[in-house]
Amino acid sequence: MAATTVQELPEGEQWLYEVKLDGYRALAMKGMGSVQIRSRNNKDLTSAYASIAAAASRLRAKSAVVDGEIVALDANGHPSFQALQNRSSYPRHTIAFYAFDLLQMDGKDLTRLALEERKRRLAEVVRDSGILLSVSLPGTASQVIEAVRALGLEGVIAKRKGSRYVAGVRGDTWVKLKLDRQQEFVIGGYRPGPHGIDALLVGFYEGRTLRLAG
């Protein structure tokens, strides 16, 4: 299930708010004596994220399908997409999986249950497993936006209470507001790769001085 981008978050008690994490969307699946981590386009990520697979094996269910996000966290717990893409260059970042929905448990399809009930069961399933829980944030939409922006995080997702999980749908029960900080960059060089450009060297101007950005 996907969230629709909006310019303004909905307000009201019928909405739950969560941090929009900057990582790779994935499913953690446990069952039949095995564990798999699958990307949103069904790529097998199990061996690439062995620590997450190990945590998924400790889920408190015989079988479960958990929807969430793979992230790379710095020492302050802030996710970095750049560190996730270039893990070897960021050895001090911790790879983690934040779970925000539970689709199946012990052979039962939970997608028709209300969002709050799925989250209640999810909290119990991931407890003490090493899988992290994406919690609902208290406060109004404006208060949540202010707090998330102050932390320098990517954005906020609002989810309507009572809503079902509909796979493959980008509807109006999940909506997201991006709080990205944007900057224009000068391309100073590039490194060719086997399928085109492998990396870019970019900078930005401070007055008349060109500064390296990364």
N, C-alpha and C positions, 0 to 999 in steps of 0.2 A: 504494500500500500504506500502511496506517495502523497506528499503534501503539495498543495497549490500555493504558489508565491503570491503574497498580497502586499499592498503598500501600507496597510494599517491592520493591526491585530484586532479581532473581535473582543469586546468586553462583556462581562457577565458571569454569573455563577454557573452557567451551563458549560463553561470552558475550563480545561486544564492546560497549564503552561509548562513547557519543558525547554531546556537549553537545546539549541540546534548545534550538534557536534560536527566538527570538521574532520571527517575521516572517511572510511570505506563502509558502506552499508553492507550487511551480511546477515546470514542466518546461521545460528549455532544449532546443530541437530544431533540429538543423542537417541540411540535406539539399537536393538538387536546386537548389543555388545560392541558397538562401534560409535565413533563420533565423527561428524563432518562439519567443516566450516565452508559455506558456499556464498559466493558473491551474488549481487543482485542480477547479474547476467549468467548465473549458474556455473561460474568458474570454481573449481575446487581449490580452496585456500588452506586446507588442513595442514599440509606440511609446512607452508610458509608461515603459519601462525600456530606453532606447536604449543606454545604456552596457553593460548586461548582454547585450543582443543582439549588440553589437559584440564582446564577449569570447567569446560563443558561436560567432561566426563563425571564431574562431581555434582552435577545438577541433581536436586532432590526429587527425582522422578525416574522411573524405569525408561521412559522415552519422553522426549520433549522437542519442540521446535520453537526457538527463541529468536525474535527479530531484534536487531540492534546495530551498533556501529563500532567498527574497529578504529581505535585512535592511538596516537602516540602522545604521551603525557610528559610534560617537563616536571621539574622538581616542585613546582607550585600547583601541579594538577591541571595545567592549561594544555589543551590539545594543540598539536602543530601538524598541519597537513604536510608541510615540507619535510618534517622529521619522519613522518610516516612513509613518504615516498623515497626517502634517502636514509634508511635506517642505519646503514653502516657509518654514515657521517654524524650520527647523533646517538652514540652508544649510551648516553646517560638518560635518554628518554625511555619511558616504560610503555610497552605495548599492552593495551587493555581492551576489553570488550564491554561496552555499555549496553545493557538490555533495556528495551522499552516496551516490548509486547510479547505475549505468549500465545502462539497460534495452535499448538497441539500439546497434549499432556497425557501420557499413558494410554495412547490410542484414541483419545477423544478430541474431536475438532472443537476448538474454543472460539473460532472466529465469529460465531453468531452471538456470543455473549457480549454484554455491555463492556465498554472500555474499562470502567472502574473494577469490574469483577476480574477481567483479564489481568489488570495490574495487581490486584490483591493476590491472585494466585502466583503471578510472576515473582513478587517479592519473596514468597515462601520457597519457590523453586530455586532461585539463585542464591539463597542465604548460605553464607560460608563456603561458597563454591569457588570464589575468585572471579566470577563474573560480576561486574558492577551494575548497580541499578540506577537507571535514569529516573530520578524522582520528580514529582510534580512540584512546581515552585509556588510558594504562597504569595498572595497579593493580587492587585489588579494588573491588567495588561500593561498599563503605563509604568507601574512600579517594577514589574518584572523586566520590562525593556530597559529601564534606567539602570537596574542592578546588573543585567547581563552586559550592557554597553560599558559600564564602569570596569568590568572584569576583562574587557577586550575580547569577548567571545563572539562567535560567528553570527548568532541570531537566536530567535525564539520560535518554537512551534506551539501552536494552539490546537487542542484536540477536543472535539465536542463530547461531553459526557453522554453516556448511553449509546454511543455509536458502535457499530460493528466493524470488524476488520474485513475489508474487501480488497483482495490481492489484485494488483495490476491497475488499480483505479487511482486517479488523481482528482479527488472530489473536493467538496467544501466542508467535510467534517475534520480534515487535517489541513491546516494552513500554516505557512511559514513566513516570517519576516526576517530578511537578511540585514545584518548590521555591519556589513563589510566596510572596512576603511579602504578607500581607493587612492591610487597614485599613478600618474603617468610616468613611464620609464623610457629611457633611451636604450636601444639595443647596441651594445658595443662590440659584440662578437658572438660567434656560435661554434658549437662542436658538432661536426657531422656524425650521424649514426647510421646503422644498417638500413633503417627505414625512414630516413629523413634527418631532421634535426634532433640531436640527442640532448643538448643543453644550450641555454642562452646565458650570456653575460650582460647584465643590465645595470643601469645607473639612473640617477635623477639629478636635477640641477638645484643647487642652493645659490641663488643669485647667478653669478657667472661661473661658479665652480661645479664641475661634474663629480658627483659622489657615487661610489660603488654601492649598489643595493644588494647584489647577490648573483 
